[in-house]
């Protein structure tokens, strides 16, 4: 009963890419590639389910906990200086991943129906409303900045590389959405797409801020994630749940539990019964913070 409840609570958890992954470091494009990525479109598409297959397994997908799976990069998290202003105290921005001011980010879709593509680009542009960035779709992979796939290699997770890290892997997929189909609700598109594109413009996970003070019940968390369907090792749980950004890499973050970059925490995972609900939209602090990162 407890397992079923936790699965229901975690069904909305976000998969993403920050600075860690169970699969290992992404340090050299010549030696490693992001999980779920192949060297060419031909190889990618050879391992990609058709749109019909993706949309017909909705019942199966609905039972899969949608939890965060972080991916290693060489980038380090950082935020704006404390003395700048109140806005700088919110959010986590990752050093070395910022796109140029006014950058038009070209998004290439490896696969996916028109319905899914349109939903993704629509919600990606929620960030553009508060920055100088722009998002456009391109049919040319060679000119793309962000390369999106749906359930590539049967990857049911959703994740993204961080900001300009995508430029280090021009031949590879840089973002995956693993549980979208024609039955997906708009608020779920919003929750997941806006979160992943937050990573794509350089934002880290809110709960991994060194000043985040979530009273984790570690035995309960280990018990859940080391069991099916995740079957993680304790080290993987540490990487994805407990390992905060180092204080010397981050300057002044104030924890924002309403941030789109924060995923839900069920009360069963805390020692005091506290919890964090589902965040489907940009918080006011998200909007102010990203406007500071990419100002007019």
N, C-alpha and C positions, 0 to 999 in steps of 0.2 A: 504494500500500500504506500509506504514511504517512498519507494523507488518510483512508483507511478506518479506520485505527487511532484517529486523533484523533476521528473522528465517533463511534466506539464509546465512547471515553473520555468524550466530552462529552455523550453521550445523556442523562446524568443532571443536567446543569447546570440551575440554577434560573432562571426568569425572574421578575423582581421589579420593585418600584418604590422608588427611594431618592430621590435629588435630581437625577438627570440623565436625559436622554433624547435620542436622535438626532432625534426629531421636534420638539424645541423646548421652551421654558419653559411650564409651567402656572402662570400668574400671575394670571389673572382669569377667573372662571367665565363672564363675559359674552363673553369674547373667544376663549377656548380651552377645549377639553375633552380629557380623557384619551384617548390613542390607543385606537381600537376602540370608543369610546363615542358614542352618538347621543343626541339631546335627548329622546327619548321611547321608551317601551317598544315602541310600534308600529314605529318606525324600527329599533330594535334587533332585534326579532324578525323583521322583514322581511329582515334580512341574516344571520339565524342558521340554521345547518343544523339539520335535525331530529335527534332523538336517534338515529334509525336511521342517518342519514348520518354522524353523529359517530362512532358505534360501528363502522361498516362500513369506515372508512378506517384501521384500526389498523395495517395493514402500511405504509401511507404515513407515518403519524405516527411509526412506529418508526424511520424513517430520518432524522427531523428532529432536528438537535442542539438540545437544550433548554437554551439559554443565556440569561444574564441580559440583560434589556433594561430599563435604568433610565428613570425618568420624572422630569422636572424638577418640583420644587415650590419654594415660597419658603422652606421650612423649612431649618434648619441643624442638623447633627448635633452632639450633645453627650452626655456621660455624667456619671455622678455624680462628686462630688469625690473626689480621691485620698485625702484624710484620713478619709473616712467609715469605710471598712473594706476588708478584702481583697476583698470581693464587688464593690465599686465599680470594681475594676480590670478587670473583664471585661465585654465587650459594648460595643455602640455604640447609644446612645439618641438620638433626634432631637428637638432642642429645639422646643417648641411643638406637639408632636403627641401629648402624653399625654392619655389619657381620664381623667375623674374617677374617684377611688377608688370601687370597688364598682359601677362602671358595668355595666349590662346592655346588651350590644351586640346589636342586632337585625339579623339577616342576611336579606336578601331575595334570592331566586334568580330571575334573569331567565328562565332556561331550564334544561334539564337533567333527566335522569330521576330518579326517586326514589332509585335506587341511587347515582348520583353525588352528589346532595344529601346523602344520609345519610352518605356517606363524608366529605364535606367538613366537615360540622358535627361529626362524631365526632372528627376529628383537630384541628379548630380548638380544641376544648375541652381539648386537652392543655395549652394555656397557662393555662386557667382553674384547672387543678390546682395552680398555683404562684403565682396572683395573686388579687386580689379581684374580677377581672372575670368576667362571665358571658356566654355566647353562646346566643342563642335564635333560632329561625327565625320570620320574620313573613311573612305574605302581603300585607302592605300596604307598598308601596314608599315611600309618604309618611312612614311612621314608621321606616323603616330607617336604620341607620347605615352598613352595609356592603352593597354591591350586587354580587352575584356572577353572572358569566356564564360559559358554556362555549363556547369557540370562536366568540365573537361576531365577526361580520364576517370569518369564516374566519381569525381571529387564532389561530395555533398556539402563541403564547407564553403564559406564565403570569406574571402581574404583579399588584401591588397598590399603591394609593396608601398613603401613610404616615399612620397614626394618624388624628388628627382632621382631617387634610387632606380626608378623605372628606366631612366636613361642609360643605366649601366647594363641593362639587359634588353637591348633593342630587338633581339630575335625572339624574345620569350613573352609568354603570357604574364601580365602583371596584376591581374585582378580576376577573381572567380566568384560567381554566384551559384551556389549549389542547391538551393531549395526553391527557386522561383519557377512558377509555371502560370498558366492562364487562370488558375484558381486563386492566386495570391492576392491578398487584400492590399489596398493602396497604403494603409498605414504600415504594413510590413515592408512594402517597397521603400517607403520613406525611411523607416528605421534602419534598414540594412544598407540601402544605396547611399544615403547621406553619411552614414558611419564610414563605409568603405572609401568613399570619395574624400572624407575627412583625412583618412590615412594617405590617400593619393596626393593630397596637397600638404602633407607633412605633419599631421597631428598624430600624437600617440594616444594610448589608452588613458582615460581619466583615472581609473582605479589603480593604475601602477605609478601614480605620482608618489614621491617619497613622503608627502604629507597626508596622503589618503589614510584614513584611520578606520578601516573596516575590521571589526572584531571577528575575524574568521574563526570558525570552529574547524580547525585543520583536520582532525580525525574524520569528521563528517564529510568534508570536502574530498579528502583522499579516498574515503570509502566509496563515494559516488563515482568519481572520475576514473578510478582504477577498475571499476566494473563495466559491464556492457551498457550501452553500445560503444563507449569511448575506449575502454581498455587501455588507458594511459598508464605509464609507469609513474612512480612518485616523482621522479625527476621531471617528467613532462608536466605533471600537475604544478610543480614548483615554478617552472618556466612560464606557464600560461596563467596561473592564478596568483601566486604569492610573491614572485620576484619583482620588487619595485625598481624603478629607475634609481640610479645612484645619486645621492645628494650633490656630489661634486659635478655631476653632469647637468643638473637642473637648478635653475635659479627661480625661487619664489613661485610656487604654484599653490593656489588655493583650491581645495577640492570642491568640485561642482557635481553633486550626485544627479543633477538634472541634465547634464551634458549628453549630447548624442554620442559622445565617445565613451560613455560609461554604459556597461551592460548590466542587466538585472542581477541582483543578489537575493536569493530566497532566504527567508528567515531561518530555515533549517541549516543554513551554512554559517550562521553567526552564533556567538556565545550568548548574546543578550537578546536574541530574537528580533533584532533590527533587520530591515530589508531595504532594498532599492528596487523600485518598480521599473516598468518598461519605458524607455525614452524613445518616442517615435519622431520627434521633431527637434530642430535646433533650439537650444535654450537661449535666453537673452544673453547670458554670459558667453555662449558659443559665438553668437553674432558679433558681440563687441570685441571679443578676443581675436577672431579671425580678421576683423577689420583693422586691428592693430598690426597683425602679421603682414597683411596685404593692403596697405592704406592707399587712398586715392592720391 
